[in-house]
Structure formats: C-alpha cells, structure tokens
Amino acid sequence: MKIRIRDENHDFAFSIPNRLIFSRFLLRAALKSKPAADSLGSIPPEAAEKLLEELARVRKQYGPWELVSILSADGDLVTITL
C-alpha cells in the first residue's frame, strides 16, 4: 500500500508492505479492537479472511488499485493505492 500526501511545499510518500496488510494476525487484532468492531459490525473472522484473500487475488491479477484520491480546493493531494 502506498500513501502519498502532497501540498505546495511538501511531497511525502511512504509504503506499507502488502503482506502486513493481508496478514491474518493483523486482521484478527483489528476485528477484536473496539472501533473496528463497531464499524465492521459482526463479520465472522472466516468471512473477513476470505475477503482479504479475494483482495490479494484481485491485486495480483489487476495490479495497483487506487483506493482513495482526494484533491482539495487548496491543491493538496492525498492518494492511497493498494
């Protein structure tokens, strides 16, 4: 996953390894956390694992996938690419 933040004076870009994002350990930790449990509802861990497997398959088949692209009126840009 690449996260890029750009304004008129700065340009930051950093990467988070996809293996970390698609790990079962991180998924189970996120499902046990209170904010994630509130926003995700009651997704069983097996279904969440299937979702991560499908996301990994789609990324492998189609390449990089832009999840978020925000351009403000000031010209600031934020992109998140999987």
Phi and psi restraints in degrees (value plus and minus 20) as a CYANA .aco file:
   2 LYS   PHI    -132.0   -92.0
   2 LYS   PSI     115.0   155.0
   3 ILE   PHI    -140.3  -100.3
   3 ILE   PSI     106.3   146.3
   4 ARG   PHI    -147.6  -107.6
   4 ARG   PSI     111.5   151.5
   5 ILE   PHI    -147.2  -107.2
   5 ILE   PSI     104.1   144.1
   6 ARG   PHI    -155.5  -115.5
   6 ARG   PSI     113.0   153.0
   7 ASP   PHI    -151.3  -111.3
   7 ASP   PSI    -189.1  -149.1
   8 GLU   PHI     -90.2   -50.2
   8 GLU   PSI     -41.6    -1.6
   9 ASN   PHI    -128.7   -88.7
   9 ASN   PSI     -40.7    -0.7
  10 HIS   PHI    -153.1  -113.1
  10 HIS   PSI     134.4   174.4
  11 ASP   PHI    -164.0  -124.0
  11 ASP   PSI      83.4   123.4
  12 PHE   PHI    -127.5   -87.5
  12 PHE   PSI     118.5   158.5
  13 ALA   PHI    -164.3  -124.3
  13 ALA   PSI     111.3   151.3
  14 PHE   PHI    -164.4  -124.4
  14 PHE   PSI     136.8   176.8
  15 SER   PHI    -136.6   -96.6
  15 SER   PSI     127.4   167.4
  16 ILE   PHI    -140.2  -100.2
  16 ILE   PSI     106.3   146.3
  17 PRO   PHI     -78.8   -38.8
  17 PRO   PSI     115.0   155.0
  18 ASN   PHI     -82.4   -42.4
  18 ASN   PSI     -50.9   -10.9
  19 ARG   PHI     -81.1   -41.1
  19 ARG   PSI     -55.2   -15.2
  20 LEU   PHI     -89.6   -49.6
  20 LEU   PSI     -61.0   -21.0
  21 ILE   PHI     -87.2   -47.2
  21 ILE   PSI     -60.3   -20.3
  22 PHE   PHI    -112.6   -72.6
  22 PHE   PSI      -3.6    36.4
  23 SER   PHI    -101.1   -61.1
  23 SER   PSI     124.4   164.4
  24 ARG   PHI     -86.8   -46.8
  24 ARG   PSI     -54.4   -14.4
  25 PHE   PHI     -80.3   -40.3
  25 PHE   PSI     -68.9   -28.9
  26 LEU   PHI     -85.6   -45.6
  26 LEU   PSI     -57.3   -17.3
  27 LEU   PHI     -82.4   -42.4
  27 LEU   PSI     -67.7   -27.7
  28 ARG   PHI     -86.6   -46.6
  28 ARG   PSI     -56.3   -16.3
  29 ALA   PHI     -85.1   -45.1
  29 ALA   PSI     -59.5   -19.5
  30 ALA   PHI     -87.9   -47.9
  30 ALA   PSI     -58.7   -18.7
  31 LEU   PHI     -88.1   -48.1
  31 LEU   PSI     -46.9    -6.9
  32 LYS   PHI    -103.5   -63.5
  32 LYS   PSI     -36.8     3.2
  33 SER   PHI     -94.2   -54.2
  33 SER   PSI     127.8   167.8
  34 LYS   PHI     -83.6   -43.6
  34 LYS   PSI     -69.3   -29.3
  35 PRO   PHI     -83.1   -43.1
  35 PRO   PSI     -59.3   -19.3
  36 ALA   PHI     -88.9   -48.9
  36 ALA   PSI     -58.6   -18.6
  37 ALA   PHI     -84.1   -44.1
  37 ALA   PSI     -56.5   -16.5
  38 ASP   PHI     -88.7   -48.7
  38 ASP   PSI     -60.8   -20.8
  39 SER   PHI    -102.2   -62.2
  39 SER   PSI     -50.2   -10.2
  40 LEU   PHI    -108.6   -68.6
  40 LEU   PSI     -33.7     6.3
  41 GLY   PHI      57.2    97.2
  41 GLY   PSI    -164.2  -124.2
  42 SER   PHI    -131.2   -91.2
  42 SER   PSI      46.0    86.0
  43 ILE   PHI    -101.9   -61.9
  43 ILE   PSI     103.5   143.5
  44 PRO   PHI     -86.6   -46.6
  44 PRO   PSI     128.2   168.2
  45 PRO   PHI     -77.4   -37.4
  45 PRO   PSI     -52.7   -12.7
  46 GLU   PHI     -85.2   -45.2
  46 GLU   PSI     -61.0   -21.0
  47 ALA   PHI     -88.7   -48.7
  47 ALA   PSI     -57.3   -17.3
  48 ALA   PHI     -86.7   -46.7
  48 ALA   PSI     -57.8   -17.8
  49 GLU   PHI     -84.1   -44.1
  49 GLU   PSI     -60.5   -20.5
  50 LYS   PHI     -82.1   -42.1
  50 LYS   PSI     -60.3   -20.3
  51 LEU   PHI     -82.6   -42.6
  51 LEU   PSI     -63.9   -23.9
  52 LEU   PHI     -84.4   -44.4
  52 LEU   PSI     -59.5   -19.5
  53 GLU   PHI     -82.6   -42.6
  53 GLU   PSI     -61.1   -21.1
  54 GLU   PHI     -88.1   -48.1
  54 GLU   PSI     -60.3   -20.3
  55 LEU   PHI     -81.9   -41.9
  55 LEU   PSI     -61.4   -21.4
  56 ALA   PHI     -84.0   -44.0
  56 ALA   PSI     -59.9   -19.9
  57 ARG   PHI     -85.5   -45.5
  57 ARG   PSI     -63.5   -23.5
  58 VAL   PHI     -84.1   -44.1
  58 VAL   PSI     -62.4   -22.4
  59 ARG   PHI     -82.0   -42.0
  59 ARG   PSI     -60.6   -20.6
  60 LYS   PHI     -88.3   -48.3
  60 LYS   PSI     -58.4   -18.4
  61 GLN   PHI     -96.3   -56.3
  61 GLN   PSI     -61.8   -21.8
  62 TYR   PHI    -127.0   -87.0
  62 TYR   PSI     -27.3    12.7
  63 GLY   PHI      66.1   106.1
  63 GLY   PSI    -182.2  -142.2
  64 PRO   PHI     -77.8   -37.8
  64 PRO   PSI     124.4   164.4
  65 TRP   PHI    -153.2  -113.2
  65 TRP   PSI      98.8   138.8
  66 GLU   PHI    -100.2   -60.2
  66 GLU   PSI      95.0   135.0
  67 LEU   PHI    -105.7   -65.7
  67 LEU   PSI     -63.3   -23.3
  68 VAL   PHI    -156.6  -116.6
  68 VAL   PSI     115.7   155.7
  69 SER   PHI    -162.1  -122.1
  69 SER   PSI      92.8   132.8
  70 ILE   PHI    -142.3  -102.3
  70 ILE   PSI     107.7   147.7
  71 LEU   PHI    -142.3  -102.3
  71 LEU   PSI      96.8   136.8
  72 SER   PHI    -105.2   -65.2
  72 SER   PSI     150.5   190.5
  73 ALA   PHI     -86.3   -46.3
  73 ALA   PSI     -45.6    -5.6
  74 ASP   PHI     -98.2   -58.2
  74 ASP   PSI     -29.7    10.3
  75 GLY   PHI      76.3   116.3
  75 GLY   PSI     -12.7    27.3
  76 ASP   PHI     -95.3   -55.3
  76 ASP   PSI     120.8   160.8
  77 LEU   PHI    -146.8  -106.8
  77 LEU   PSI     113.5   153.5
  78 VAL   PHI    -149.4  -109.4
  78 VAL   PSI     105.2   145.2
  79 THR   PHI    -149.5  -109.5
  79 THR   PSI     121.8   161.8
  80 ILE   PHI    -147.0  -107.0
  80 ILE   PSI      99.2   139.2
  81 THR   PHI    -138.7   -98.7
  81 THR   PSI     113.9   153.9
